[in-house]
Amino acid sequence: MITRHQDVQRLLRHPRLKRSSTDEAVPHRVPDDSRTRRLVDEAFTRPIVDAMWPRIHRLVERQLDLVADAPFVELLADFAEPLAAQVRLELLGVPAQAHETILAWFADIAPVFGRTPAERDPIGVAAKAADSTAAFTAYLEELVESRRREPRPDLLSRLTTVRDDDGPLSENELIRQVMLLLVSGTETTVHYLGNAVHTLLLHPDKADELRADPEMIDTAAEELLRYDGPVSIGAPLTTADCLNFAGYRIRPGDLLYPVLGAANRDPRQFRNPESLDLRRPVGTVFGFGCDNPCCLGATLARMEVKIALTGLLRRFENLRLDEDAPAPVYRPDPLLRGLVSLPVRVDAPIPA
């Protein structure tokens, strides 16, 4: 377990340390297949991400409208999850008329990934998830074939056209990358936003500070990511030969785990790390298992959270935890840190 900020940064950048081939669960990152990663990076460009800004604004406002008149809101299920999923569907270029069906498939698949409880009838839940996964895969195969025939200005079309000396991505490789973007990317963004809102509601003075000065959203979003990010422990790295790292002799097959949550609270890197300072100067925050803040998947997540937080605080002056619901609890997951649910109220509080 690597916990110091300096060591985690070295670990993630070390040229001789690679993702363990047995682990494929890191958000926003593809498995350690250098060719696949290179082709995906060629397709997934900064202009594509930057072009999502007005579309995310539109999606946020629509989701805010949907929850505005509700007496109480489950912020993850009612707001964060549909928002994050639809952002990625639009990024890929999935037709709008298919979004509702795909979101229903996501709801069936979610229990398998631990996003919703599945205590009742686990066999039935697993069977339903398998059926929806098969239906989703079949839909993507048809959409990929359509984009190969008639490319459009979207990420999916770019993924079908990128190639190197060995040719384009195979259909299996392409479908796999789309699944990773939709499932892992949605998951971490949901918990980044959920943890951020939860933190602000536990520190109402900070929420008021951000509401009064929305121009500080850049530093605020980064501080909220540092304070309670969605990835506690990154994917393990390993080496093909012996090397020395952080005073230890690392042998082939040894697994090194970057503990991002500890690195983000390292007092050698952050002054008063246990305090929440929305104006803290931006440093290197390990939010998504990579050390590069310009990683495009992470950039997209940051963009979504900034727009969503600004919209929530602007629209709902009385946003608060639902006093009639049990206190939010975190999922029993050592790697991804997120709440089971986040019940909130957006109406005016009843006078005592």
C-alpha positions as a Markdown table, in Angstrom:
| # | Residue | x | y | z |
|---|---|---|---|---|
| 1 | Met | 0.0 | 0.0 | 0.0 |
| 2 | Ile | 1.5 | 3.3 | -1.1 |
| 3 | Thr | 0.1 | 6.2 | 0.9 |
| 4 | Arg | 2.4 | 9.3 | 0.8 |
| 5 | His | 1.5 | 11.8 | -1.9 |
| 6 | Gln | 5.0 | 12.0 | -3.3 |
| 7 | Asp | 5.2 | 8.2 | -3.6 |
| 8 | Val | 1.8 | 7.8 | -5.1 |
| 9 | Gln | 2.7 | 10.4 | -7.8 |
| 10 | Arg | 6.0 | 8.5 | -8.5 |
| 11 | Leu | 4.1 | 5.2 | -8.6 |
| 12 | Leu | 1.5 | 6.4 | -11.2 |
| 13 | Arg | 4.2 | 7.9 | -13.4 |
| 14 | His | 6.8 | 5.1 | -13.1 |
| 15 | Pro | 7.7 | 3.9 | -16.6 |
| 16 | Arg | 8.4 | 0.3 | -15.4 |
| 17 | Leu | 5.3 | -0.1 | -13.4 |
| 18 | Lys | 2.2 | -1.2 | -15.3 |
| 19 | Arg | -1.4 | -1.9 | -14.5 |
| 20 | Ser | -1.9 | -5.4 | -13.3 |
| 21 | Ser | -3.5 | -7.5 | -16.1 |
| 22 | Thr | -5.9 | -9.0 | -13.7 |
| 23 | Asp | -7.5 | -5.7 | -12.8 |
| 24 | Glu | -9.9 | -3.8 | -15.1 |
| 25 | Ala | -11.9 | -1.8 | -12.7 |
| 26 | Val | -10.2 | 1.6 | -12.8 |
| 27 | Pro | -12.5 | 4.4 | -13.7 |
| 28 | His | -11.8 | 6.5 | -16.9 |
| 29 | Arg | -8.9 | 4.2 | -17.8 |
| 30 | Val | -8.7 | 1.3 | -20.3 |
| 31 | Pro | -6.9 | -2.0 | -19.4 |
| 32 | Asp | -3.2 | -2.0 | -19.9 |
| 33 | Asp | -3.2 | -2.7 | -23.6 |
| 34 | Ser | -1.0 | 0.0 | -25.0 |
| 35 | Arg | -2.3 | -0.3 | -28.5 |
| 36 | Thr | -6.0 | -0.1 | -27.5 |
| 37 | Arg | -5.2 | 2.8 | -25.1 |
| 38 | Arg | -3.3 | 4.7 | -27.8 |
| 39 | Leu | -6.1 | 4.4 | -30.3 |
| 40 | Val | -8.8 | 5.4 | -27.8 |
| 41 | Asp | -6.7 | 8.4 | -26.8 |
| 42 | Glu | -6.4 | 9.4 | -30.4 |
| 43 | Ala | -10.2 | 9.3 | -30.7 |
| 44 | Phe | -11.1 | 10.8 | -27.3 |
| 45 | Thr | -9.7 | 14.3 | -27.9 |
| 46 | Arg | -9.9 | 17.5 | -25.8 |
| 47 | Pro | -12.1 | 19.3 | -28.4 |
| 48 | Ile | -14.7 | 16.6 | -28.1 |
| 49 | Val | -14.7 | 17.0 | -24.3 |
| 50 | Asp | -14.8 | 20.8 | -24.5 |
| 51 | Ala | -17.7 | 20.7 | -26.9 |
| 52 | Met | -19.7 | 19.0 | -24.2 |
| 53 | Trp | -19.9 | 22.1 | -21.9 |
| 54 | Pro | -23.1 | 23.6 | -23.3 |
| 55 | Arg | -24.7 | 20.2 | -23.7 |
| 56 | Ile | -23.9 | 19.4 | -20.0 |
| 57 | His | -25.5 | 22.7 | -19.0 |
| 58 | Arg | -28.6 | 21.7 | -20.9 |
| 59 | Leu | -28.8 | 18.3 | -19.3 |
| 60 | Val | -28.2 | 19.7 | -15.8 |
| 61 | Glu | -31.0 | 22.2 | -16.2 |
| 62 | Arg | -33.3 | 19.5 | -17.4 |
| 63 | Gln | -32.6 | 17.3 | -14.5 |
| 64 | Leu | -33.0 | 20.2 | -12.1 |
| 65 | Asp | -36.4 | 20.9 | -13.6 |
| 66 | Leu | -37.4 | 17.3 | -13.0 |
| 67 | Val | -36.6 | 17.4 | -9.3 |
| 68 | Ala | -37.6 | 21.0 | -8.6 |
| 69 | Asp | -41.1 | 20.3 | -7.4 |
| 70 | Ala | -40.5 | 17.1 | -5.5 |
| 71 | Pro | -40.9 | 17.2 | -1.7 |
| 72 | Phe | -37.7 | 15.2 | -1.3 |
| 73 | Val | -35.1 | 13.9 | -3.7 |
| 74 | Glu | -32.8 | 10.9 | -3.7 |
| 75 | Leu | -29.9 | 12.8 | -5.2 |
| 76 | Leu | -28.0 | 9.9 | -6.6 |
| 77 | Ala | -30.9 | 8.0 | -8.3 |
| 78 | Asp | -33.0 | 11.0 | -9.3 |
| 79 | Phe | -30.2 | 13.4 | -10.3 |
| 80 | Ala | -26.6 | 12.3 | -10.4 |
| 81 | Glu | -27.0 | 8.9 | -12.1 |
| 82 | Pro | -29.3 | 9.9 | -15.0 |
| 83 | Leu | -27.2 | 13.0 | -15.5 |
| 84 | Ala | -23.8 | 11.2 | -15.7 |
| 85 | Ala | -25.3 | 8.4 | -17.9 |
| 86 | Gln | -26.9 | 10.9 | -20.4 |
| 87 | Val | -23.7 | 13.0 | -20.6 |
| 88 | Arg | -21.8 | 9.9 | -21.8 |
| 89 | Leu | -24.6 | 8.8 | -24.1 |
| 90 | Glu | -24.5 | 12.2 | -25.8 |
| 91 | Leu | -20.7 | 12.2 | -25.9 |
| 92 | Leu | -20.8 | 8.8 | -27.8 |
| 93 | Gly | -23.6 | 10.0 | -30.1 |
| 94 | Val | -26.3 | 7.6 | -29.0 |
| 95 | Pro | -29.6 | 8.8 | -30.4 |
| 96 | Ala | -31.8 | 10.6 | -27.8 |
| 97 | Gln | -34.8 | 8.3 | -28.5 |
| 98 | Ala | -32.7 | 5.4 | -27.2 |
| 99 | His | -31.7 | 7.1 | -23.9 |
| 100 | Glu | -34.7 | 6.0 | -21.9 |
| 101 | Thr | -34.4 | 2.4 | -22.9 |
| 102 | Ile | -30.6 | 2.4 | -22.1 |
| 103 | Leu | -31.2 | 4.0 | -18.7 |
| 104 | Ala | -33.7 | 1.2 | -18.0 |
| 105 | Trp | -31.0 | -1.4 | -18.9 |
| 106 | Phe | -28.6 | 0.4 | -16.6 |
| 107 | Ala | -31.1 | 0.1 | -13.8 |
| 108 | Asp | -31.2 | -3.6 | -14.3 |
| 109 | Ile | -27.4 | -3.9 | -14.5 |
| 110 | Ala | -26.7 | -1.7 | -11.5 |
| 111 | Pro | -27.2 | -4.2 | -8.7 |
| 112 | Val | -24.4 | -6.4 | -10.2 |
| 113 | Phe | -22.0 | -3.6 | -9.8 |
| 114 | Gly | -23.2 | -2.9 | -6.3 |
| 115 | Arg | -24.8 | 0.4 | -7.1 |
| 116 | Thr | -28.2 | -0.6 | -5.8 |
| 117 | Pro | -29.2 | -3.3 | -3.2 |
| 118 | Ala | -29.9 | -6.7 | -4.5 |
| 119 | Glu | -30.7 | -8.7 | -1.4 |
| 120 | Arg | -34.1 | -9.9 | -2.7 |
| 121 | Asp | -34.1 | -12.7 | -5.3 |
| 122 | Pro | -30.4 | -12.5 | -6.2 |
| 123 | Ile | -30.8 | -15.1 | -8.9 |
| 124 | Gly | -33.6 | -13.1 | -10.5 |
| 125 | Val | -31.6 | -9.9 | -10.3 |
| 126 | Ala | -28.6 | -11.6 | -11.9 |
| 127 | Ala | -30.8 | -13.0 | -14.7 |
| 128 | Lys | -32.4 | -9.7 | -15.4 |
| 129 | Ala | -28.9 | -8.0 | -15.4 |
| 130 | Ala | -27.7 | -10.6 | -17.9 |
| 131 | Asp | -30.7 | -10.1 | -20.2 |
| 132 | Ser | -30.2 | -6.3 | -20.1 |
| 133 | Thr | -26.5 | -6.6 | -20.7 |
| 134 | Ala | -27.1 | -8.8 | -23.8 |
| 135 | Ala | -29.7 | -6.3 | -25.1 |
| 136 | Phe | -27.4 | -3.4 | -24.5 |
| 137 | Thr | -24.5 | -5.2 | -26.2 |
| 138 | Ala | -26.7 | -6.1 | -29.2 |
| 139 | Tyr | -27.8 | -2.4 | -29.5 |
| 140 | Leu | -24.2 | -1.2 | -29.4 |
| 141 | Glu | -23.2 | -3.7 | -32.1 |
| 142 | Glu | -25.9 | -2.3 | -34.4 |
| 143 | Leu | -24.9 | 1.3 | -33.6 |
| 144 | Val | -21.2 | 0.6 | -34.2 |
| 145 | Glu | -22.0 | -0.9 | -37.6 |
| 146 | Ser | -24.2 | 2.1 | -38.4 |
| 147 | Arg | -21.4 | 4.5 | -37.5 |
| 148 | Arg | -18.9 | 2.5 | -39.6 |
| 149 | Arg | -21.1 | 3.0 | -42.6 |
| 150 | Glu | -22.1 | 6.6 | -41.9 |
| 151 | Pro | -19.7 | 8.4 | -39.5 |
| 152 | Arg | -21.0 | 11.4 | -37.5 |
| 153 | Pro | -19.2 | 14.0 | -35.5 |
| 154 | Asp | -19.3 | 12.0 | -32.2 |
| 155 | Leu | -16.9 | 9.9 | -30.2 |
| 156 | Leu | -18.3 | 6.6 | -31.3 |
| 157 | Ser | -17.7 | 7.4 | -35.0 |
| 158 | Arg | -14.1 | 8.4 | -34.1 |
| 159 | Leu | -13.6 | 5.1 | -32.3 |
| 160 | Thr | -14.7 | 3.3 | -35.4 |
| 161 | Thr | -12.3 | 5.1 | -37.7 |
| 162 | Val | -9.0 | 5.3 | -35.7 |
| 163 | Arg | -6.4 | 2.8 | -36.8 |
| 164 | Asp | -2.8 | 2.0 | -36.8 |
| 165 | Asp | -0.5 | -0.4 | -38.8 |
| 166 | Asp | -2.5 | -3.3 | -37.3 |
| 167 | Gly | -5.8 | -1.9 | -38.4 |
| 168 | Pro | -8.8 | -0.4 | -36.5 |
| 169 | Leu | -10.2 | -1.5 | -33.2 |
| 170 | Ser | -12.0 | -4.8 | -33.4 |
| 171 | Glu | -15.7 | -4.8 | -32.7 |
| 172 | Asn | -15.0 | -6.5 | -29.3 |
| 173 | Glu | -12.4 | -4.0 | -28.4 |
| 174 | Leu | -14.7 | -1.1 | -29.4 |
| 175 | Ile | -17.7 | -2.4 | -27.5 |
| 176 | Arg | -15.5 | -3.0 | -24.5 |
| 177 | Gln | -14.3 | 0.6 | -24.4 |
| 178 | Val | -17.8 | 1.9 | -24.8 |
| 179 | Met | -18.9 | -0.2 | -21.9 |
| 180 | Leu | -16.0 | 1.0 | -19.7 |
| 181 | Leu | -16.8 | 4.6 | -20.5 |
| 182 | Leu | -20.5 | 4.2 | -19.7 |
| 183 | Val | -20.3 | 2.0 | -16.6 |
| 184 | Ser | -17.0 | 3.0 | -14.9 |
| 185 | Gly | -17.2 | 6.7 | -16.0 |
| 186 | Thr | -20.8 | 7.0 | -14.8 |
| 187 | Glu | -20.0 | 5.3 | -11.5 |
| 188 | Thr | -17.2 | 7.5 | -10.5 |
| 189 | Thr | -18.8 | 10.7 | -11.6 |
| 190 | Val | -22.0 | 9.9 | -9.6 |
| 191 | His | -20.0 | 9.4 | -6.4 |
| 192 | Tyr | -17.8 | 12.4 | -7.1 |
| 193 | Leu | -20.9 | 14.5 | -7.3 |
| 194 | Gly | -22.7 | 12.7 | -4.4 |
| 195 | Asn | -19.7 | 13.0 | -2.1 |
| 196 | Ala | -19.3 | 16.7 | -3.0 |
| 197 | Val | -22.9 | 17.5 | -2.2 |
| 198 | His | -22.9 | 15.5 | 1.0 |
| 199 | Thr | -19.7 | 17.3 | 2.1 |
| 200 | Leu | -21.3 | 20.7 | 1.4 |
| 201 | Leu | -24.5 | 19.8 | 3.3 |
| 202 | Leu | -22.4 | 18.8 | 6.3 |
| 203 | His | -20.6 | 22.2 | 6.0 |
| 204 | Pro | -23.5 | 24.6 | 5.3 |
| 205 | Asp | -21.2 | 27.6 | 5.8 |
| 206 | Lys | -19.1 | 26.4 | 2.9 |
| 207 | Ala | -22.2 | 25.8 | 0.7 |
| 208 | Asp | -23.2 | 29.4 | 1.4 |
| 209 | Glu | -19.7 | 30.6 | 0.6 |
| 210 | Leu | -19.8 | 28.8 | -2.8 |
| 211 | Arg | -23.4 | 29.9 | -3.5 |
| 212 | Ala | -22.4 | 33.5 | -2.9 |
| 213 | Asp | -19.3 | 33.3 | -5.1 |
| 214 | Pro | -19.8 | 30.8 | -7.9 |
| 215 | Glu | -16.6 | 32.0 | -9.5 |
| 216 | Met | -14.7 | 29.9 | -7.0 |
| 217 | Ile | -16.1 | 26.7 | -8.4 |
| 218 | Asp | -12.8 | 25.6 | -10.0 |
| 219 | Thr | -10.9 | 25.5 | -6.7 |
| 220 | Ala | -14.0 | 24.3 | -4.8 |
| 221 | Ala | -14.6 | 21.3 | -7.0 |
| 222 | Glu | -10.9 | 20.3 | -6.7 |
| 223 | Glu | -11.0 | 20.7 | -3.0 |
| 224 | Leu | -14.1 | 18.6 | -2.7 |
| 225 | Leu | -12.5 | 15.9 | -4.8 |
| 226 | Arg | -9.4 | 16.0 | -2.5 |
| 227 | Tyr | -11.6 | 16.0 | 0.7 |
| 228 | Asp | -13.8 | 13.1 | -0.2 |
| 229 | Gly | -13.1 | 11.7 | -3.7 |
| 230 | Pro | -14.8 | 8.7 | -5.3 |
| 231 | Val | -11.7 | 6.4 | -5.6 |
| 232 | Ser | -10.1 | 5.5 | -2.3 |
| 233 | Ile | -7.6 | 3.0 | -3.7 |
| 234 | Gly | -6.4 | 2.9 | -7.3 |
| 235 | Ala | -5.8 | -0.2 | -9.4 |
| 236 | Pro | -2.6 | -2.2 | -8.5 |
| 237 | Leu | 0.5 | -1.8 | -10.5 |
| 238 | Thr | 3.2 | -4.4 | -11.0 |
| 239 | Thr | 6.5 | -4.9 | -12.8 |
| 240 | Ala | 8.0 | -7.5 | -15.1 |
| 241 | Asp | 11.4 | -7.2 | -13.5 |
| 242 | Cys | 12.9 | -6.3 | -10.1 |
| 243 | Leu | 13.2 | -2.7 | -9.1 |
| 244 | Asn | 13.6 | -0.5 | -6.0 |
| 245 | Phe | 10.7 | 1.7 | -5.1 |
| 246 | Ala | 10.1 | 3.8 | -1.9 |
| 247 | Gly | 12.8 | 1.9 | -0.1 |
| 248 | Tyr | 11.5 | -1.5 | -1.0 |
| 249 | Arg | 12.7 | -4.2 | -3.4 |
| 250 | Ile | 9.8 | -4.9 | -5.8 |
| 251 | Arg | 9.8 | -8.3 | -7.5 |
| 252 | Pro | 7.8 | -9.4 | -10.6 |
| 253 | Gly | 4.2 | -10.1 | -9.6 |
| 254 | Asp | 4.3 | -7.9 | -6.5 |
| 255 | Leu | 1.3 | -5.6 | -6.5 |
| 256 | Leu | 1.6 | -1.9 | -5.4 |
| 257 | Tyr | -1.7 | -0.2 | -4.5 |
| 258 | Pro | -1.9 | 3.6 | -4.7 |
| 259 | Val | -4.0 | 4.7 | -1.7 |
| 260 | Leu | -5.4 | 7.9 | -3.2 |
| 261 | Gly | -7.5 | 8.9 | -0.2 |
| 262 | Ala | -4.4 | 8.9 | 2.1 |
| 263 | Ala | -2.3 | 10.8 | -0.5 |
| 264 | Asn | -5.0 | 13.5 | -0.7 |
| 265 | Arg | -4.7 | 14.0 | 3.1 |
| 266 | Asp | -0.9 | 14.0 | 3.3 |
| 267 | Pro | 0.1 | 16.9 | 5.5 |
| 268 | Arg | 3.4 | 17.1 | 3.7 |
| 269 | Gln | 1.5 | 18.1 | 0.6 |
| 270 | Phe | -1.6 | 19.9 | 1.9 |
| 271 | Arg | -1.6 | 22.3 | 4.8 |
| 272 | Asn | -4.3 | 21.4 | 7.4 |
| 273 | Pro | -5.5 | 18.5 | 5.2 |
| 274 | Glu | -8.4 | 17.6 | 7.5 |
| 275 | Ser | -10.0 | 21.0 | 7.0 |
| 276 | Leu | -12.3 | 21.9 | 4.0 |
| 277 | Asp | -11.0 | 25.0 | 2.3 |
| 278 | Leu | -12.8 | 25.8 | -0.9 |
| 279 | Arg | -10.2 | 28.4 | -1.8 |
| 280 | Arg | -7.3 | 26.1 | -1.3 |
| 281 | Pro | -4.7 | 26.6 | -4.2 |
| 282 | Val | -5.1 | 23.8 | -6.7 |
| 283 | Gly | -2.4 | 21.1 | -6.3 |
| 284 | Thr | -2.1 | 17.6 | -7.6 |
| 285 | Val | -5.2 | 15.8 | -6.4 |
| 286 | Phe | -5.5 | 12.1 | -7.1 |
| 287 | Gly | -9.2 | 11.8 | -7.8 |
| 288 | Phe | -9.5 | 9.0 | -10.5 |
| 289 | Gly | -6.5 | 6.8 | -10.3 |
| 290 | Cys | -4.3 | 8.8 | -12.6 |
| 291 | Asp | -1.9 | 11.7 | -11.7 |
| 292 | Asn | -2.7 | 13.8 | -14.8 |
| 293 | Pro | -5.5 | 16.3 | -14.1 |
| 294 | Cys | -5.9 | 16.7 | -17.9 |
| 295 | Cys | -6.9 | 13.0 | -18.3 |
| 296 | Leu | -9.9 | 13.4 | -20.5 |
| 297 | Gly | -12.2 | 11.1 | -18.6 |
| 298 | Ala | -11.4 | 13.0 | -15.4 |
| 299 | Thr | -11.7 | 16.3 | -17.2 |
| 300 | Leu | -15.2 | 15.4 | -18.3 |
| 301 | Ala | -16.2 | 14.3 | -14.7 |
| 302 | Arg | -14.8 | 17.6 | -13.3 |
| 303 | Met | -16.8 | 19.6 | -15.9 |
| 304 | Glu | -20.0 | 17.8 | -15.0 |
| 305 | Val | -19.5 | 18.3 | -11.2 |
| 306 | Lys | -18.7 | 22.0 | -11.6 |
| 307 | Ile | -21.8 | 22.6 | -13.7 |
| 308 | Ala | -24.1 | 20.4 | -11.5 |
| 309 | Leu | -22.9 | 21.9 | -8.2 |
| 310 | Thr | -23.3 | 25.5 | -9.5 |
| 311 | Gly | -26.8 | 24.6 | -10.7 |
| 312 | Leu | -27.9 | 22.9 | -7.5 |
| 313 | Leu | -26.8 | 25.7 | -5.3 |
| 314 | Arg | -28.3 | 28.4 | -7.6 |
| 315 | Arg | -31.7 | 26.7 | -7.9 |
| 316 | Phe | -32.1 | 25.4 | -4.4 |
| 317 | Glu | -31.4 | 27.8 | -1.7 |
| 318 | Asn | -32.9 | 25.4 | 0.9 |
| 319 | Leu | -31.0 | 22.3 | -0.3 |
| 320 | Arg | -30.4 | 20.2 | 2.8 |
| 321 | Leu | -30.2 | 16.6 | 4.0 |
| 322 | Asp | -33.6 | 15.1 | 4.5 |
| 323 | Glu | -34.2 | 15.3 | 8.2 |
| 324 | Asp | -36.8 | 12.5 | 8.1 |
| 325 | Ala | -34.5 | 10.0 | 6.4 |
| 326 | Pro | -31.7 | 8.0 | 8.0 |
| 327 | Ala | -28.3 | 9.6 | 7.9 |
| 328 | Pro | -26.4 | 8.7 | 4.6 |
| 329 | Val | -24.0 | 5.8 | 4.8 |
| 330 | Tyr | -21.1 | 4.8 | 2.6 |
| 331 | Arg | -21.1 | 1.6 | 0.5 |
| 332 | Pro | -18.9 | -1.2 | 2.0 |
| 333 | Asp | -16.4 | -0.9 | -0.8 |
| 334 | Pro | -12.7 | -0.4 | -0.1 |
| 335 | Leu | -11.9 | 0.8 | -3.6 |
| 336 | Leu | -14.7 | 3.1 | -4.7 |
| 337 | Arg | -16.0 | 5.5 | -2.1 |
| 338 | Gly | -19.6 | 6.5 | -2.4 |
| 339 | Leu | -22.9 | 6.8 | -0.6 |
| 340 | Val | -25.6 | 4.1 | -0.8 |
| 341 | Ser | -28.1 | 6.9 | -1.2 |
| 342 | Leu | -28.3 | 10.7 | -0.6 |
| 343 | Pro | -31.9 | 11.8 | 0.4 |
| 344 | Val | -32.2 | 15.6 | 0.3 |
| 345 | Arg | -34.9 | 18.2 | 0.4 |
| 346 | Val | -35.1 | 21.2 | -1.8 |
| 347 | Asp | -38.3 | 22.9 | -0.5 |
| 348 | Ala | -38.4 | 25.6 | 2.1 |
| 349 | Pro | -38.0 | 24.2 | 5.6 |
| 350 | Ile | -41.1 | 24.2 | 7.8 |
| 351 | Pro | -40.8 | 26.8 | 10.7 |
| 352 | Ala | -40.5 | 25.2 | 14.1 |
